[in-house]
Amino acid sequence: MSADSSRLQAPVLPILSVCIGIATFSAMDAAMKSASIAIGVFTALLLRNLFATLLTLPLWLLAGRPMPSRAVLRIHAQRAAIIAVMASLFFYGLVRVPMAEAIAISFVAPIMALYFAALLLGEKIRPRAILASVLGIFGVLVIGAGRFGPGELSAEAIKGTAAILVSAMFYALNLVFQRKQALVAGPVEIAQFQNLIVTLIFMVFAPWLAVVPDAASLRMTLAGAALATTAILFLSWGYARAETQVLVAAEYTGFLWAALFGWLMFGEEVGLPTIAGAGLIVIGCWIGARNMPPGPLDEGRGIAFEK
C-alpha cells in the first residue's frame, strides 16, 4: 500500500469510532428518557451521575489519582453547575417531545457557542456566524411549525421544546468552559471530578426531589452511565486521531440514531418538518464552523456530549 493510499484510509477508523460513540450516546438518551418517565428527571440524573462517578473511579486511580488545584477545581465546579442545569432541562424536554426532534433542536448549540466565545473569550464574530445563526433560527421555526401545527398544540410540547432550547444555550456556554477546562486538566481528571461534583449538586436537592427508584429504573440509569462512559472513550479515541473538520459530519448522525431509538423504544415518528428543520440547522452549523480557527468547538463533540 502506498503512503498516499494509507493517508486516504487513515480517517476511516476515527470516523467509525466517532459514529459508534454518537450511536452509544443516543442509546444513553433513550435509556435516560425511559428512566426519567418512570422516576422523574431529577432522580434519573442523580443516579446516572452517581453510577458514572463509580465507573470512572478505577480510571482515575489507574491514572495516578490526579488532583486539581484550587483554581482548576473552581473551573470544574463552574462547568459542573452548567452541566447540571443543561442536563436537567434537556431530559425534562426529552420526555415531552420525540427524541429526533429534541436532538435536531439542540443542534443550534454550536451556533450559540460562537457568540459565547466572542463574549467570554474575546473571539471575533465573523459574517458566516451570523448566516449560521439565521439558518439555525429558521430550522427551529420549521420544526416548531410542524410540532405546533393545527391540532398538535399542547402545553407539554411547548414546555418541552422551550426547555430544550434553553438547554442548548447552556450547552453552548458549556462548550466554552470545556475549552478552558481542557487547557488545565486531563480527560480522566475532568471526567472524575465533573461526575462527582454534578452528583454532589443533585444530592443537595435530593431530600426534596428524589424518589425511591424501582429495579427497572436502576438498571436503566446504570445502563445510561455505562453507555455515556463508553461513548466518551470512543469519541476521545476518534478525536485524538483525526481533525475536527474530518469528523464533524459524523456528529450529525446523532439525528438518525435518535430517530431510530425513538421509534424502537417509544414508537415515535419523524415528520418532514423535523427533517427539513434539522437540515437547515446542520447547514448553519457547517457554515459557522468552516475554516474557523481553533476555538471552543474544537475541544469536544456534538450536543450529546456530557448530557
CORQUI-V79732 format. One record per helix or strand. SS is the DSSP state (~ for helix, > for strand). FROM is the first residue (numbers start at 1). TO is the last residue. If there is no record, write none. Layout:
# CORQUI-V79732
ss-><SS	SS>
from-><FROM	FROM>
to-><TO	TO>
This chain:
# CORQUI-V79732
ss-><~	~	~	~	~	~	~	~	~	~	~	~	~>
from-><3	41	70	99	109	127	155	187	215	244	253	272	296>
to-><39	62	94	106	121	147	182	209	239	251	266	289	299>
